[in-house]
């Protein structure tokens, strides 16, 4: 798989990330593999936080969809950067390094 293909596939679900990690050009695509992993983990963490916030009337009910919307927008930004071949970090959480 080419670098650009690996970058794009890494953003398509957890299965896509695993495929990109195992079958793609791992060293060349490390940046986008890391970015998509950070977004996947942010989504999981927000899901756990959302379960707690769901018990808080109104505030929790508003915060959960807003958080998921923010993560979705960041995911779209990362995917667009991968499509354009750019290695730009997504705002807020893009500076986190998990893969080294």
ZIBEL-V290700 format. One line per field, one symbol per residue. psi: psi as a letter, one per 30 degrees, with the letter a starting at -180 (. if undefined). A space follows every 50 residues. Layout:
psi->???
This chain:
psi->kleeeeeefffjleeeeeeeeefaieefgeefeeeeeeeeeeeeeeeeee eefffjkeeefeeeeeeeeeeeeeeeeeeeeeefglikkllegffkjek.
